[in-house]
Amino acid sequence: MELSVVQKIAVFTLPVLFAITLHEAAHGYVARYFGDMTAYAAGRISLNPLRHIDPLGTIVLPLLTLLLTPFMFGWAKPVPVNFGNLRHPKRDMLWVAAAGPFSNLLMALGWGFLLRISLGLAADNPAQDWLTAVSEAGVFVNVIFFALNLFPIPPLDGGRIMVSLLPHRLAYRFAAIERYGFLILLALLFTGILGTLLSPLISITLSVIAAVCGIPAGGFS
C-alpha cells in the first residue's frame, strides 16, 4: 500500500522515537554498568525522547531522506560517555558501542512479533491496517538503524567497535578519522554508495527476523 506524505509521518513517528530513545539509553546504561556515570549524571539514561532528540538529525533529515530516497538516515544527540572512566576503557568501549545497534535489533524483533500478530487479525478489523503499517515501519526503522550504526566509520558505533578491536597504534590512527566521519557518511549517503553497502546486511537481517517471528512470505511489503 502506497502511503501519502502525511500517512508516512504518522506511521513512522512512533517507531523512530522508540528506536532513537532506547538506542541512546542503552549506550548510557551499559556505560554506567562498566563504570562511567557521565550519561547518568546528565540525565541521559532516560526513556523520555525529548532528552535524545536532535532537531536536525532526529526530525528534519529522517523526514527528508524518508520522503526523497529509499533509505532513511538520521541521528540523535549522542549520549556523553567518558571512556576514560570505564574500568577497562579500550575493551569496555566495544560493549558500550554495541549496546545501541543491538537494542535496535531487539526492537526490530519485537516489532516483528507484533507484525505477525497484526497479520493474523481479521481483514475487516479497523485496527489491522494501522497496526500492520506501524509494525512494519518499526521493523524497517530498527533494521536500518542496526545496520547503519554498525558501519565501521567513527563516530558511528561500528567505528567505536573497530577502535576497540584494533591494536593500539592502529586504533589511534583509525579514531582520527572521526573528525571527517560525518562528511564521509553524507557523501556516501547522497551518492547512493551507503545504501548499496548496507543493503546485504539489511536484507539478511530482515530475512532472519521474518523467519524468527514466523512472518509469512510477502509479510514485508
C-alpha positions as CSV (number, residue, x, y, z in Angstrom):
1,M,0.0,0.0,0.0
2,E,1.4,3.4,-1.1
3,L,1.4,5.9,1.7
4,S,0.9,9.6,1.4
5,V,3.3,12.0,3.0
6,V,1.1,12.6,6.0
7,Q,0.5,8.8,6.4
8,K,4.2,8.1,6.3
9,I,4.9,10.7,9.0
10,A,2.0,9.2,11.2
11,V,3.3,5.7,10.7
12,F,7.0,6.2,11.2
13,T,6.9,8.7,14.1
14,L,6.4,6.2,16.9
15,P,8.9,3.6,15.7
16,V,11.6,6.3,15.1
17,L,11.1,7.8,18.6
18,F,11.3,4.4,20.2
19,A,14.4,3.5,18.1
20,I,16.4,6.5,19.0
21,T,15.3,6.7,22.6
22,L,16.2,3.1,23.5
23,H,19.3,3.1,21.4
24,E,20.8,6.1,23.3
25,A,19.5,4.9,26.7
26,A,21.2,1.6,26.0
27,H,24.6,3.3,25.5
28,G,24.2,5.2,28.8
29,Y,23.0,2.1,30.7
30,V,25.9,0.0,29.6
31,A,28.4,2.8,30.2
32,R,27.1,3.1,33.7
33,Y,27.4,-0.7,34.2
34,F,31.1,-0.6,33.2
35,G,31.9,2.4,35.4
36,D,31.2,5.6,33.6
37,M,28.4,7.7,35.3
38,T,28.6,10.6,32.8
39,A,25.3,9.8,31.0
40,Y,23.6,9.1,34.2
41,A,24.6,12.4,35.7
42,A,23.4,14.2,32.6
43,G,20.0,12.5,32.8
44,R,20.5,10.7,29.5
45,I,19.7,7.2,30.8
46,S,16.0,8.0,30.1
47,L,13.1,6.8,28.1
48,N,12.0,10.3,27.5
49,P,12.5,11.0,23.8
50,L,12.9,14.8,24.4
51,R,16.2,14.1,26.1
52,H,17.6,12.5,23.0
53,I,16.1,14.4,20.1
54,D,18.4,16.5,17.8
55,P,16.1,18.7,15.7
56,L,18.2,18.3,12.5
57,G,19.3,14.7,12.9
58,T,16.1,13.2,14.5
59,I,13.4,15.2,12.7
60,V,14.5,17.0,9.6
61,L,16.9,14.6,8.0
62,P,15.0,11.4,8.6
63,L,11.9,13.0,7.1
64,L,13.8,14.3,4.0
65,T,15.5,11.0,3.4
66,L,12.4,9.0,4.0
67,L,10.4,11.1,1.5
68,L,13.1,11.6,-1.1
69,T,15.1,8.4,-1.0
70,P,14.6,4.7,-0.5
71,F,16.8,4.9,2.6
72,M,16.4,6.7,5.9
73,F,19.3,8.5,7.7
74,G,19.4,10.4,10.9
75,W,20.8,10.5,14.4
76,A,20.0,11.6,18.0
77,K,22.0,13.7,20.4
78,P,24.9,11.3,21.3
79,V,24.9,10.1,24.9
80,P,28.0,11.5,26.6
81,V,30.5,8.8,27.5
82,N,33.9,9.3,29.1
83,F,35.7,6.2,28.0
84,G,38.5,7.0,30.5
85,N,36.1,6.3,33.3
86,L,35.4,2.8,32.1
87,R,37.1,0.1,34.1
88,H,38.9,-1.2,31.0
89,P,38.5,1.6,28.5
90,K,39.5,0.0,25.3
91,R,37.8,-3.3,25.9
92,D,34.6,-1.9,27.5
93,M,34.2,0.6,24.7
94,L,33.1,-2.3,22.5
95,W,30.2,-3.2,24.8
96,V,29.1,0.4,25.2
97,A,29.2,1.0,21.4
98,A,27.5,-2.3,20.6
99,A,24.6,-1.7,23.0
100,G,22.9,0.8,20.7
101,P,22.6,-1.1,17.5
102,F,21.8,-4.4,19.3
103,S,19.0,-2.6,21.2
104,N,17.7,-1.8,17.7
105,L,17.9,-5.4,16.7
106,L,15.9,-6.4,19.7
107,M,13.3,-3.8,18.9
108,A,13.1,-5.0,15.3
109,L,12.3,-8.5,16.7
110,G,9.7,-7.0,19.0
111,W,8.0,-5.2,16.1
112,G,8.3,-8.3,14.0
113,F,6.3,-10.3,16.5
114,L,3.7,-7.5,16.6
115,L,3.6,-7.6,12.8
116,R,2.9,-11.4,12.9
117,I,0.0,-10.7,15.3
118,S,-1.4,-8.0,13.2
119,L,-1.2,-10.1,10.0
120,G,-3.3,-12.7,11.9
121,L,-6.1,-10.2,12.6
122,A,-9.3,-10.3,10.6
123,A,-9.1,-8.2,7.5
124,D,-12.2,-6.2,8.4
125,N,-10.7,-5.2,11.8
126,P,-10.2,-1.4,11.7
127,A,-7.0,-1.6,13.7
128,Q,-5.4,-4.2,11.4
129,D,-4.1,-1.8,8.7
130,W,-2.7,0.7,11.1
131,L,-1.1,-1.9,13.3
132,T,0.4,-3.7,10.3
133,A,1.8,-0.4,8.9
134,V,3.3,0.7,12.2
135,S,4.8,-2.7,13.0
136,E,6.3,-3.0,9.5
137,A,7.8,0.5,9.9
138,G,9.2,-0.5,13.3
139,V,11.0,-3.4,11.8
140,F,12.4,-1.4,8.9
141,V,13.5,1.6,11.0
142,N,15.3,-0.6,13.6
143,V,16.9,-2.8,11.0
144,I,18.2,0.3,9.2
145,F,19.5,1.8,12.5
146,F,21.1,-1.5,13.3
147,A,22.9,-1.8,10.0
148,L,23.8,1.9,9.8
149,N,25.3,2.1,13.2
150,L,27.4,-0.9,12.6
151,F,29.0,0.8,9.6
152,P,32.7,0.9,10.6
153,I,33.3,4.7,10.5
154,P,33.7,6.8,13.6
155,P,31.7,8.4,15.2
156,L,29.2,5.6,14.4
157,D,29.1,2.7,16.8
158,G,30.8,0.4,14.3
159,G,33.7,2.8,14.2
160,R,33.9,2.6,18.0
161,I,33.8,-1.1,17.9
162,M,36.7,-1.1,15.4
163,V,38.7,1.2,17.6
164,S,38.2,-1.3,20.5
165,L,39.3,-4.3,18.4
166,L,42.3,-2.8,16.6
167,P,45.8,-2.8,18.1
168,H,46.6,0.5,20.0
169,R,48.6,2.2,17.3
170,L,46.1,1.3,14.5
171,A,43.2,2.2,16.8
172,Y,44.7,5.7,17.4
173,R,45.1,6.3,13.7
174,F,41.6,5.0,12.9
175,A,40.0,7.1,15.6
176,A,41.5,10.2,13.9
177,I,39.0,9.7,11.0
178,E,36.2,10.8,13.3
179,R,36.7,14.5,12.5
180,Y,35.8,13.7,8.9
181,G,33.3,10.9,9.6
182,F,30.1,12.9,9.3
183,L,31.1,14.4,5.9
184,I,32.1,10.9,4.7
185,L,28.7,9.5,5.7
186,L,26.8,12.3,3.9
187,A,28.9,11.8,0.8
188,L,28.2,8.1,0.8
189,L,24.5,8.6,1.5
190,F,23.8,11.1,-1.3
191,T,25.9,9.2,-3.9
192,G,23.9,6.0,-3.1
193,I,27.0,4.2,-2.0
194,L,25.9,3.9,1.6
195,G,22.7,2.2,0.7
196,T,24.5,-0.2,-1.6
197,L,27.0,-1.2,1.1
198,L,24.3,-1.7,3.8
199,S,21.7,-3.5,1.6
200,P,23.2,-7.0,2.1
201,L,23.1,-6.7,5.9
202,I,19.7,-5.2,5.9
203,S,18.3,-7.9,3.6
204,I,19.9,-10.7,5.7
205,T,18.6,-9.2,8.9
206,L,15.1,-8.8,7.6
207,S,15.1,-12.4,6.4
208,V,16.2,-13.6,9.9
209,I,13.5,-11.5,11.6
210,A,10.9,-12.9,9.2
211,A,12.0,-16.5,10.0
212,V,12.2,-16.0,13.8
213,C,8.9,-14.2,14.1
214,G,7.1,-16.5,11.7
215,I,6.2,-13.8,9.3
216,P,4.8,-15.4,6.1
217,A,6.3,-14.7,2.6
218,G,5.3,-11.3,1.5
219,G,4.8,-10.1,5.1
220,F,7.2,-7.1,4.3
221,S,5.7,-5.1,1.6
